Amino acid sequence: MNPRILHADVVIPMTADNAVLSNGGVLIDADGCIQAVGEAQALIAANPGVPVKRLTDRLLMPGLINSHAHSGLLRGTAEGLPVWEWLQQYIDPMHRVINAREAEIASNLCYAEALLSGTTTIVDMWRFMHGSAQAATDLGIRAVLVPYVAEHPDHNYFETLSTNEALIQKWHGGSNGRIHVWVGLEHMFYASPEAWKRAIEMSKCYNVGFHTHSNESRFDVDETQRRYGMRPIEALESFGLLDAPHVLLAHCVWLSDHEIELLAKYRVGVAHNPISNMKLASGTARVEAMLASGIAVGLGTDGEKENNNLDMFEEMKVSSLLAKLSSLNAAALDAWSVCRMATIGGARALGLESAIGSIEVGKQADLIAIRTDTPRMTPFLSGPDGNLHHNLVHAVQGGDIDMTMVGGQIVVDGGKLLTADLHTLIDAANSAVPDLFRRRAEWLAAHKPVNELNQK
């Protein structure tokens, strides 16, 4: 690609000083990296002949990082149950019958939705993820792919550590470094001690991250104490599952003070999923306590079935409001903190802060331009009484995205996806769903659902 300069009315780099640059510019080199950031006219004068893309009535900021998600095709069809019953009735039966083609269709649809709403990096725990890797390659998103692994006789319908390893070998570092592949476990309950050991050995062997769910519900805590005589994070430590080169845990709702200390000690990243936690009645995570302990906390949407969308701006707003409501403190989780969680905080949670998460020299040009000529961004105040960070958290919606750039490549422009035909992706999903649902219904009819986790 050719070098270019992006010139926006305002640039918010998400640096430590919470800078807001009026009439800002970003110089992007031929490799898709940020070469300079500053006043636009100065950059243009210093780089004659470099094309300039003028983003009038636009705010430029780092792309959002969705630190925990699941591709899927169940939106609006898995409702009204708490998490473990929800898994037994709706989700795990789908995993028993889904095929590779349907899984790839789901990833294409979800990655398109993410890009259109300003997400440039997504952590996706899903199935048959060679298709997900191809979808990420085709659409242009940066993806951390984490197979839904289960290694237990009662859960032999997920991915395995062997298929996870094959995905690492084929795709890790692929698509010009945009694709990362980590080791995943659906949950510690879904694997044997031998699998726990192999998972961490694989993570160390390939120097990749490890991702799983933990402390999502009260049942999670109670069941872990019943089985192992300790709380979930204590169990993860005891069994060596915090010893990977990098660990990212989803949810972490029901944490004790000691568990927060352990997360900080092991530098574990946490993916906070407030909308999913509310929808499934899981609880309210102690986000401010984690941040105060130095834990890197990012934001995640969770999947389309437990959210029911992948709009990270909605997640930002809800994270702030939930913190205020649960603490009865209107100052809780302020706008700058939430903006950091969605960008550089998410990058830290993934261990990728040296490459993404802020607009700084040497980092990947993962950028989004947000329309400012909307009622939601009015009044537009960037001076001493600036309100832009508050509006980003409490007013902006994913549909306000005008441009999305990943690694210097524009993949959304004028609010339109450039790397695929959106209607084709939607049609493919609508065509695939009836047969998937038919097969799930047939399986459920033949197998009376049981709560497998309560049979242990």
N, C-alpha and C positions, 0 to 999 in steps of 0.2 A: 504494500500500500504506500501511498505517497504521504509525506509530511503534511500537516494542516494545522491551522489555528482555529480554535473555537472561541468566538467572541460573544459573551452573554452580558445582559444588563447587570447581573449579579452572579458571583461565584462564591459558593460556600465550600471551602476545601475540606472541612471537618478535621482541621488541625487542632492541637491542644489549646490554642488561644481563642478558639471559637471565632475565627476571622470571618468577616463578610466583606468581599471585595466588590465594590461597585465598578461597573465598566470593566469587568475582568476578562482575562484571556488565558487559554491553556494551549501550549505548543505541544503537539504530538508528533513523535518521530516516525520514521518509516517502519519501525518494528512494533508500533502500537503502544509505545511507552510515553509517559509524560516527560517532556524535556525541559519545560519552563512553565511557571505560573506567575501571573502578575497583571499589571495594568495592560489592557488590550492594545492600546495605541503604541505603547512602548515595545511590546512583543512584535507587533506588525512592522514597526520601523526597523527593528533589529533583524528581521527575517524577511527581507524583500523577496518577492516571488513566491513565497509560500501561500497557498490558497487559504482564504479565510471563510469560515462558515459563520455567518452572522445570525445569532440566535436572539432576535428581537422579541421583547416581552417574554423573556425566558430566564429562569434561574437554573444555574448549572451546579450540580453537586455529585458526590460519588454515587455510583450505583448501589442499590440496596442489596443486602446479603441476607437471604432466607436460610437461617441456620438449622432448620429442621422441617422437612416436608416429605410427603409421600405422593407419588403419582397415583392416579386412580380414575375410575369411571363410575363412582357410586354417589356423586354429588346429589344431595337431597333425598337419598334413599336409605340412609342409616341414621335414624333419628330416635331420640327419646329414651336412651338407656345410658347408665354409667359405664365406665370404660371397660371393665372386664366382661360384663354381660354383653356389651356392645360388640366386643371382639368375638365372643362365642356365637352370637346370633347373626351378625352381618358380615364381619370382616374375614375371620378365618375360613368360613365356608367359601368365600370368594377366592381366597388364596388356593384352596384345594382344586379349583376348576379353571382358573385363568390360564391362558396360553401366551406364548411369546409375542404373537402378533398383537393381541389385545393390550399387552403390557407396553409395547412400543407405541401404540396409538395413544395410550394414556399419557406417556411421557411427552410425546409431541404436543398434545393439547395443553398439558400443564406448563411446559417450558414456554410455549407461546404466550399463555396467560401471564406468566411471570415477567417475561420481557416487556410485554405491552404495559405492564403496571409498574415498571421501573426496577425490577430485580435483575441484577447482572450475574449474581452467583447464587446457586441453589444447592443445598445439601439434600439429596433425594435418597431415601431408603425405599427400595422398590424391588421388583421381580424381573427376571430375565433381562438383566441390565446391559447386555450387549446392545439391545434395542434402545435403551436409554442413552447409551454412549453415542449411538448413531444419531439419535434425535438431538442431543446436545451439539454434536458436530454440525449437523445440518442447519439448525436454527441459530447457532452462534452464542449460546449461553455458556457461562463458566459453571461447571458442575462438579460437585463432590458426590460421587456415586457410592452408595453403601447398600450392598445387597441385604435383603430381609433374610438373615440366616437363622435357622433353627437346627440344632443337632440333638434331637431327643426322639425316642420312638413315638411319643404321643403327638409330635409336631413334625412329621416327616413329609410335609407338603410345602415347605418353604425352600429357599435356597440352602446350599450347604457350604461349608468352608472350602470344599474343593472347587465348587463353581465360583465362589468368591475369589479364590486364588487365581483361577483361570482369567477372571475379569481383570484382576490387577496386572497379570502378565501381558494381557493384550492391550489394555486401554490406559493404564496409569501413565500420565504425562502426555497423552495423545492430544490431537487437535491443537498443536502449537502450545501445549502446556495448559490448555483450558480444562482438561479433564483430569481430575484426581480420583483415584479409587481407594477406598478405605476398607478395613475389616469391620463387619457389622454383626451384631446379634440383635434379634428382635427384642429379646429380654433375657436376663440371666436365667429366668425360669424355663426358657425354651431350649436350654442347652445343658449338657452333662459336664461334670468337672473336667473330663478329658477334652471336651470342646473348648472350655474356657482357656485351658492351657494352650491348646493349638492356636486359638484366636490371637492371643498375645504373642506367641512365637511368630506367627505370620506377620503381625504388625511390625515387630522388630526386624524380621528378616527383610521385609520390603521397605522399611522405614516409612510407613504410612500410618494414618490415624486409626483410632478405634471409636466406634459410635454405637450407643445403645440407649434404650429408655430406662429411666430410673426414678423412683420416688414419685410416680405420677399420681397415685391415689392412696387413700388410707389402706385399701386392700393390699397394695404393693408393700407397704411397711409392715402391716400385720402378718402377711404371709411370709415375708422374709424372716421376721422374728420367729415365727412358728417353725420354719424349716431349719434355720441356721443359728438361731439364738442371738441375732444381732440385726441392726438396721441396714437398709440397702447399701449405703455408701461404705459402711463398715464391712459389709460382706464383699463388695467389689474390691476393697483394699485387701481383705484377708485372702481372697482367691487370686490375687495378682492381676486383676482386671484394670487397675489404674497404672500399670507399669508400661503401657504402650508409649511410643514416642510422643503421641498426643492423644488425649482423650476428650471427646465431646459427649456430654450426657444431655438427653432431651428431658424436659419438664422440670424435674427436681422441685416439686411442689412441697412435699412434706419432709423438710430438712430439719434436723436438730442442730443445735449450736455446734456439736462435735462434728457432725457431717459437713457443715460449712467450713470448719477448720480443716478437715481432710481435703475438701475440694481445693481450698487455697494452697495447702501443702503440696499437693500433686499437680498444681497448675491446670486443673481440669476446666475446660470450657463448658458453659451451660447454655442450652438453647431454651429460651423462655417462650412459651406458647400460650399467651393469655386467653385468646378466643377459644381454642380447643379446650383448655382447662375449664373455662366457663361452660361451654356447651355440654361437656361430658360430666359436669359437676364434680370435677376432680379436686378443686381447691384453688387457693391463691398462693403463688410462690413468693418467697421472701427475697424479692429482687434487691431491694435496697440494702439488706443485710449482706447479701452476696457481693454487691458492688463495693460496700464499705470494707469487705475483707480482701479486696483486690482480685476477686474472681472475674474472669472475662465472661460477660453475659451478652449473648446475641439474641435476636428475635427470630422466631419461626412461625410460620402459619400452620404447621402440621399439614395434614392432607386435605384434599378437596372435600372429603366426606365428613371430616370433623371440624370444618371451619365455617362456611362452605365456599371459601374462595381463597386465592393466593395473593390478595392485595396487601402488601406489606405496610402501606400507609394506614390502612384500617387497623392493622396489628399495632402500629405505633400509637395510634390514638387510644385504643383499648388498653394497652399496657399502662399508659399514663393514668387513665381514668380509674382503672382497677386498683392501682396502687393508692390513689387518693381515697377511693371509697373504702378500701379494706383497712386503711390506717386512720380514717377520718381526719386526714391532713391534706388540705388543698395544695400544699407545696410539695407533696411527695412526687418523686420521679419527674423532675422538671423536663422541659422540652429539649434542652441541650443534651441531657442524659439519654433521653429516648432516641434522639438523632444519632448519638454515638452508638447506642446499642444496635441500631439498624445498619450502621456502616462500619466504622473502625472497630467498635466493640465486637461486632459479628466476625470481623476479620481476625481479631485476637482470639475469639472463641474457637475459630478454626485453625489457629496457628499460622495464618496467612497474612498477618499484618504487614510484613515487609513487602508484599506484592500488591495488595488491594486494600480498600476501605477508606482511603483518603486521596485527595488530589495533591500529590507531592511528587517532586522530581524523582524519576527512576521507577515509579510504580506503573502498573498497567493502567491504560486509559480506559477504565471502566466507569463511564460517566452517564448521567441522565440529565435531560433538560425538561424542566417543569414549566407549564404555562403559567404566566403571572397575570394575564389579561382575563381573569375569571372573577366572578363574585367571591369565590372562596379565598382568593389571594388579595382581596381589596378590603381595607387600604393596604397599599404596598409601601412599607416603611423600612428602609434599610439603614437609617442613620442612628443617632443616639436613642431614639424611641423605637428602634427596630422591632418588628413583630414577625419577621420571616420564619424564625425557628419555631415560634408558636403556631404559625399557620401550617408549616410543614407537618407538624404533629397532629393538630386538632382540626384542620380544615381540608387539606389536600387529599384527593382520592387518586387511586391508580389511573383512572381515566384522564387525569390531567397531564399525563406524560406525553411529551411531544417527541422526544428523541431518546433512544437508548443506544449506547455504544459499549462494546465489549472488546477489550484488547485493541482499541483503535478502529474497530469495524463498526459502522453504523448498521444496526439490525432493526431498529424501529425509527421511522422518520415521519414527521407529520402525523404521529399517532397510528401509523400503519406498519404492520410487520412486513419487512422486506425479504426475509429469508425463506418464507413459505407462504402458501395461500391459506389464509386462516379458515376460509369457508370449507376448503378441502379437509383440513384437520378436524373441523367440527362435524362434517358429514361422515368422516371415517369413524369418529367416536359414536355418533348416533346409530350408525349401521352395526357396530360391533356389540353394543350393549344388550340388545334383546337375546342373543344367543348366550352371552355370558350369564345373564340373569336366569335364563331357562335352565342351564346346566347347574347353577347354584341351587335353584328350586328343586331340581331332581335329586341332588345330593342330600338336601335337607329332608326331603320326603323319605329318603331311604335310610337316613341316619338321624335318630332322635338326638337333638342337640343336648350335650352335657357340658357342665362346667369342668373341663379337664383339669384346670388348676386346682379345683377343690377335691380331686380324686387322689392327689398325691399323699 
